[in-house]
Amino acid sequence: MFLASIYGFHQLEKDFVYPIVPVAIKADFLSEAYFSELSEQYDQIRSDHRKWYVFDTSKAIASHAILTHMMHDLAENQKLLKGHKHFDLFFETFDQHVKQLPSITKEIHYFRNELNRYGKAPEQLEEMIELVACGKWQLYSARFHRYEVSEYDAANNVKFISSIGRFEVVFNIETGQMVNDPVNRGTYNYAPGGIHPWKYYQHHKYDKVPWKKWGNTNQISYKDITKRQSRHGSTEQRKSTEELQNLIKYKMSDSQKCRNNSIL
């Protein structure tokens, strides 16, 4: 029975096709009523599709329907989300429903690039360093963002993650500019990782596995990305990263600017 359950679970991840389910929301996008209606619709759709056996797909069907509706709403109201009082609630709700799926679709995977635009990351590396020094972003390993491209030396790429782990951005130290190409760009994490085994598992399932399956965008596959020479571990990479780390430490020692910003 146990082996059958494991087999069935993996088949569900591999073979499940989400049906098209309409979602009826009357409230204005991002209003309190909007999120209440999303919750009500989720419960209703789940009830309509609940199966009383071990592989109940009702959660996945309901969450996929909610996600599809939210993606459409955001596409129609892109500017409204910026600075909205329910900014965080939108992302919390979206991520929550992603993690109800046995596996994510290609559409939802690529939609992370749209979500990542809302990370409030500055365009220039100099400004990002100030935010890192103030604890608003973190310098993170850029091991998988240093594949060779013709436009710049990828050895100088560094990655930053927002304090809550959702948003990522890659900068090139040499140019000081954000990296947005489909090979080395940063993306949005539906399930930010961590040392806790469950967080690690969810990050692997909802962020790493889809990347390996579909790449960052539909312009180049993961297989073709990883065929490129990696500049990670090169002398140039180690030197530039160390210099940046030292600069951040220096900035952190001078916290006056952070205090001034908090007062403002």
LUMLUMDO-402734 format. One record per residue (C-alpha): residue number from 1; x, y, z. Coordinates in steps of 0.001 Angstrom, whole numbers. Layout:
BEGIN
num->NUM&c1->X&c2->Y&c3->Z;
...
***
This chain:
BEGIN
num->1&c1->0&c2->0&c3->0;
num->2&c1->2816&c2->2404&c3->916;
num->3&c1->4671&c2->1747&c3->-2353;
num->4&c1->1455&c2->2204&c3->-4290;
num->5&c1->912&c2->5553&c3->-2575;
num->6&c1->4411&c2->6749&c3->-3447;
num->7&c1->3954&c2->5625&c3->-7047;
num->8&c1->584&c2->7354&c3->-7265;
num->9&c1->1984&c2->10596&c3->-5856;
num->10&c1->4769&c2->10719&c3->-8427;
num->11&c1->2329&c2->9905&c3->-11217;
num->12&c1->164&c2->12793&c3->-10038;
num->13&c1->3155&c2->15132&c3->-10211;
num->14&c1->4089&c2->13910&c3->-13668;
num->15&c1->787&c2->13367&c3->-15447;
num->16&c1->-1790&c2->15660&c3->-13858;
num->17&c1->-3556&c2->18031&c3->-16262;
num->18&c1->-5354&c2->20954&c3->-14655;
num->19&c1->-8917&c2->21483&c3->-15880;
num->20&c1->-10114&c2->24956&c3->-16853;
num->21&c1->-12193&c2->26181&c3->-13923;
num->22&c1->-13871&c2->29621&c3->-13918;
num->23&c1->-13360&c2->31873&c3->-10900;
num->24&c1->-16042&c2->34464&c3->-10171;
num->25&c1->-14619&c2->37508&c3->-8376;
num->26&c1->-16710&c2->40689&c3->-8189;
num->27&c1->-14525&c2->42742&c3->-5833;
num->28&c1->-11910&c2->45232&c3->-6998;
num->29&c1->-8411&c2->43866&c3->-7495;
num->30&c1->-6326&c2->43950&c3->-4269;
num->31&c1->-9211&c2->45055&c3->-2056;
num->32&c1->-9870&c2->43181&c3->1181;
num->33&c1->-13007&c2->41787&c3->-398;
num->34&c1->-10927&c2->40531&c3->-3335;
num->35&c1->-8856&c2->38267&c3->-1104;
num->36&c1->-11933&c2->37148&c3->821;
num->37&c1->-13629&c2->36154&c3->-2417;
num->38&c1->-10517&c2->34305&c3->-3572;
num->39&c1->-10645&c2->32277&c3->-371;
num->40&c1->-14346&c2->31579&c3->-808;
num->41&c1->-13844&c2->30547&c3->-4427;
num->42&c1->-11007&c2->28236&c3->-3431;
num->43&c1->-13241&c2->26489&c3->-885;
num->44&c1->-16093&c2->26211&c3->-3381;
num->45&c1->-13949&c2->24814&c3->-6201;
num->46&c1->-12293&c2->22377&c3->-3846;
num->47&c1->-15684&c2->21203&c3->-2629;
num->48&c1->-16903&c2->20750&c3->-6202;
num->49&c1->-13879&c2->18622&c3->-7146;
num->50&c1->-13203&c2->16737&c3->-3913;
num->51&c1->-12688&c2->13010&c3->-4332;
num->52&c1->-12907&c2->10779&c3->-1300;
num->53&c1->-9856&c2->8659&c3->-1933;
num->54&c1->-6140&c2->8904&c3->-1300;
num->55&c1->-5177&c2->10975&c3->-4359;
num->56&c1->-7571&c2->13866&c3->-3874;
num->57&c1->-6722&c2->16498&c3->-6500;
num->58&c1->-9215&c2->19118&c3->-5314;
num->59&c1->-6590&c2->21302&c3->-3608;
num->60&c1->-4472&c2->21385&c3->-6750;
num->61&c1->-7435&c2->22113&c3->-9020;
num->62&c1->-8710&c2->24913&c3->-6783;
num->63&c1->-5287&c2->26504&c3->-6311;
num->64&c1->-4495&c2->26348&c3->-10023;
num->65&c1->-7788&c2->28098&c3->-10779;
num->66&c1->-7019&c2->30825&c3->-8225;
num->67&c1->-3488&c2->31286&c3->-9584;
num->68&c1->-4743&c2->31549&c3->-13149;
num->69&c1->-7206&c2->34229&c3->-12089;
num->70&c1->-4581&c2->36164&c3->-10109;
num->71&c1->-2140&c2->36083&c3->-13025;
num->72&c1->-4798&c2->37518&c3->-15311;
num->73&c1->-5733&c2->40203&c3->-12778;
num->74&c1->-2124&c2->41291&c3->-12320;
num->75&c1->-1564&c2->41410&c3->-16079;
num->76&c1->-4564&c2->43735&c3->-16350;
num->77&c1->-3511&c2->45923&c3->-13391;
num->78&c1->289&c2->45923&c3->-13404;
num->79&c1->795&c2->49387&c3->-11922;
num->80&c1->-1773&c2->49012&c3->-9158;
num->81&c1->270&c2->46497&c3->-7160;
num->82&c1->3272&c2->48804&c3->-6711;
num->83&c1->3079&c2->50470&c3->-3319;
num->84&c1->-353&c2->49022&c3->-2559;
num->85&c1->-1170&c2->48337&c3->1096;
num->86&c1->-1917&c2->44714&c3->186;
num->87&c1->1332&c2->44280&c3->-1743;
num->88&c1->2663&c2->41590&c3->604;
num->89&c1->-705&c2->39864&c3->867;
num->90&c1->-821&c2->39384&c3->-2900;
num->91&c1->2521&c2->37563&c3->-2929;
num->92&c1->1725&c2->35571&c3->210;
num->93&c1->-1551&c2->34412&c3->-1320;
num->94&c1->26&c2->33578&c3->-4668;
num->95&c1->2903&c2->31609&c3->-3137;
num->96&c1->537&c2->29766&c3->-816;
num->97&c1->-1468&c2->28466&c3->-3767;
num->98&c1->1642&c2->27536&c3->-5748;
num->99&c1->2657&c2->25261&c3->-2883;
num->100&c1->-687&c2->23452&c3->-3082;
num->101&c1->191&c2->22130&c3->-6541;
num->102&c1->1774&c2->18698&c3->-7070;
num->103&c1->3946&c2->20428&c3->-9686;
num->104&c1->3812&c2->23806&c3->-11377;
num->105&c1->3009&c2->24440&c3->-15007;
num->106&c1->5310&c2->26106&c3->-17511;
num->107&c1->3057&c2->29178&c3->-17489;
num->108&c1->3299&c2->29574&c3->-13714;
num->109&c1->7035&c2->28938&c3->-13821;
num->110&c1->7689&c2->31710&c3->-16336;
num->111&c1->5288&c2->34029&c3->-14502;
num->112&c1->7884&c2->34279&c3->-11725;
num->113&c1->9752&c2->36693&c3->-14009;
num->114&c1->6758&c2->39034&c3->-13949;
num->115&c1->6556&c2->38804&c3->-10166;
num->116&c1->10267&c2->39490&c3->-9784;
num->117&c1->9775&c2->42935&c3->-11353;
num->118&c1->8095&c2->44026&c3->-8116;
num->119&c1->11127&c2->43391&c3->-5918;
num->120&c1->11992&c2->47110&c3->-5656;
num->121&c1->15607&c2->46384&c3->-6551;
num->122&c1->17624&c2->49417&c3->-7688;
num->123&c1->19068&c2->49548&c3->-11187;
num->124&c1->22612&c2->50289&c3->-10026;
num->125&c1->24931&c2->48069&c3->-7973;
num->126&c1->26064&c2->51028&c3->-5867;
num->127&c1->22530&c2->51523&c3->-4571;
num->128&c1->22111&c2->47802&c3->-3923;
num->129&c1->25247&c2->47751&c3->-1777;
num->130&c1->23686&c2->50418&c3->442;
num->131&c1->20529&c2->48309&c3->821;
num->132&c1->22593&c2->45237&c3->1718;
num->133&c1->24492&c2->47241&c3->4326;
num->134&c1->21129&c2->48214&c3->5829;
num->135&c1->19915&c2->44600&c3->5925;
num->136&c1->17202&c2->44990&c3->3279;
num->137&c1->18891&c2->42617&c3->810;
num->138&c1->21495&c2->39864&c3->1213;
num->139&c1->24514&c2->38904&c3->-868;
num->140&c1->24066&c2->35295&c3->-1939;
num->141&c1->25914&c2->32668&c3->-3941;
num->142&c1->25834&c2->33381&c3->-7693;
num->143&c1->27211&c2->29995&c3->-8671;
num->144&c1->24437&c2->29363&c3->-11196;
num->145&c1->24515&c2->32893&c3->-12609;
num->146&c1->28045&c2->32955&c3->-13995;
num->147&c1->27700&c2->31235&c3->-17351;
num->148&c1->29624&c2->32849&c3->-20196;
num->149&c1->27863&c2->35363&c3->-22423;
num->150&c1->29326&c2->37761&c3->-24972;
num->151&c1->28005&c2->40985&c3->-23434;
num->152&c1->30028&c2->40969&c3->-20183;
num->153&c1->32414&c2->38906&c3->-18071;
num->154&c1->30171&c2->36617&c3->-16016;
num->155&c1->32977&c2->36116&c3->-13487;
num->156&c1->31901&c2->39484&c3->-12097;
num->157&c1->28276&c2->38487&c3->-11539;
num->158&c1->26925&c2->38610&c3->-7990;
num->159&c1->23455&c2->37747&c3->-6715;
num->160&c1->21311&c2->39423&c3->-4094;
num->161&c1->18143&c2->38146&c3->-2445;
num->162&c1->15534&c2->40266&c3->-679;
num->163&c1->15328&c2->39962&c3->3091;
num->164&c1->12287&c2->37673&c3->2914;
num->165&c1->13855&c2->35514&c3->196;
num->166&c1->11315&c2->36023&c3->-2592;
num->167&c1->13048&c2->38389&c3->-4960;
num->168&c1->16420&c2->37897&c3->-6633;
num->169&c1->18599&c2->40192&c3->-8678;
num->170&c1->21974&c2->39683&c3->-10344;
num->171&c1->24451&c2->42503&c3->-10908;
num->172&c1->27728&c2->42627&c3->-12768;
num->173&c1->30433&c2->44235&c3->-10633;
num->174&c1->32422&c2->45446&c3->-13634;
num->175&c1->29525&c2->47259&c3->-15322;
num->176&c1->27586&c2->48086&c3->-12166;
num->177&c1->24410&c2->47161&c3->-14039;
num->178&c1->21632&c2->44676&c3->-13389;
num->179&c1->21833&c2->41415&c3->-15351;
num->180&c1->18563&c2->40580&c3->-17116;
num->181&c1->19579&c2->38188&c3->-19870;
num->182&c1->17877&c2->34749&c3->-19967;
num->183&c1->21118&c2->32945&c3->-19098;
num->184&c1->22131&c2->34573&c3->-15816;
num->185&c1->19181&c2->36636&c3->-14604;
num->186&c1->17754&c2->36454&c3->-11104;
num->187&c1->14251&c2->35061&c3->-10628;
num->188&c1->11413&c2->34972&c3->-8114;
num->189&c1->11280&c2->32219&c3->-5495;
num->190&c1->7870&c2->30705&c3->-4866;
num->191&c1->9349&c2->28812&c3->-1930;
num->192&c1->12446&c2->30515&c3->-492;
num->193&c1->14942&c2->27961&c3->764;
num->194&c1->16460&c2->27506&c3->4185;
num->195&c1->18212&c2->25039&c3->6452;
num->196&c1->14908&c2->23519&c3->7568;
num->197&c1->14369&c2->20283&c3->5574;
num->198&c1->10801&c2->21188&c3->4562;
num->199&c1->11834&c2->24610&c3->3258;
num->200&c1->14722&c2->23026&c3->1393;
num->201&c1->12362&c2->20458&c3->-146;
num->202&c1->9798&c2->23044&c3->-1234;
num->203&c1->12457&c2->25310&c3->-2740;
num->204&c1->13821&c2->22351&c3->-4680;
num->205&c1->10365&c2->21313&c3->-5869;
num->206&c1->8872&c2->24667&c3->-6842;
num->207&c1->11958&c2->26669&c3->-7832;
num->208&c1->14899&c2->24440&c3->-8756;
num->209&c1->13118&c2->21586&c3->-10544;
num->210&c1->11124&c2->23894&c3->-12865;
num->211&c1->14306&c2->25846&c3->-13678;
num->212&c1->16066&c2->22637&c3->-14673;
num->213&c1->13045&c2->21645&c3->-16734;
num->214&c1->12359&c2->24944&c3->-18540;
num->215&c1->15243&c2->27345&c3->-17881;
num->216&c1->14729&c2->30972&c3->-16859;
num->217&c1->12718&c2->31903&c3->-19961;
num->218&c1->11541&c2->30229&c3->-23149;
num->219&c1->14514&c2->31758&c3->-24988;
num->220&c1->17070&c2->29203&c3->-23812;
num->221&c1->16794&c2->25850&c3->-22057;
num->222&c1->18533&c2->24822&c3->-18848;
num->223&c1->20466&c2->22238&c3->-20861;
num->224&c1->21813&c2->24897&c3->-23211;
num->225&c1->22602&c2->27223&c3->-20311;
num->226&c1->24680&c2->24614&c3->-18520;
num->227&c1->26545&c2->23702&c3->-21705;
num->228&c1->28204&c2->27098&c3->-21484;
num->229&c1->31489&c2->27595&c3->-19694;
num->230&c1->30993&c2->28681&c3->-16098;
num->231&c1->33144&c2->31480&c3->-14723;
num->232&c1->32344&c2->30446&c3->-11164;
num->233&c1->35469&c2->29614&c3->-9200;
num->234&c1->37802&c2->31491&c3->-11539;
num->235&c1->40529&c2->33753&c3->-10152;
num->236&c1->38668&c2->36806&c3->-11445;
num->237&c1->35445&c2->35696&c3->-9809;
num->238&c1->36974&c2->35033&c3->-6412;
num->239&c1->38814&c2->38351&c3->-6441;
num->240&c1->35826&c2->40486&c3->-7462;
num->241&c1->33496&c2->38766&c3->-4993;
num->242&c1->35955&c2->39188&c3->-2130;
num->243&c1->36353&c2->42879&c3->-2909;
num->244&c1->32587&c2->43327&c3->-2897;
num->245&c1->32246&c2->41479&c3->411;
num->246&c1->34859&c2->43753&c3->1965;
num->247&c1->33077&c2->46834&c3->636;
num->248&c1->29788&c2->45663&c3->2132;
num->249&c1->31456&c2->45051&c3->5495;
num->250&c1->32853&c2->48575&c3->5395;
num->251&c1->29431&c2->50005&c3->4557;
num->252&c1->27834&c2->48006&c3->7374;
num->253&c1->30291&c2->49482&c3->9857;
num->254&c1->28978&c2->52923&c3->8930;
num->255&c1->25297&c2->52584&c3->9774;
num->256&c1->24574&c2->56324&c3->9941;
num->257&c1->22855&c2->56336&c3->6557;
num->258&c1->20602&c2->53453&c3->7615;
num->259&c1->19631&c2->55317&c3->10773;
num->260&c1->18860&c2->58432&c3->8763;
num->261&c1->16692&c2->56441&c3->6347;
num->262&c1->14767&c2->54841&c3->9215;
num->263&c1->14067&c2->58283&c3->10685;
num->264&c1->12775&c2->59507&c3->7332;
***
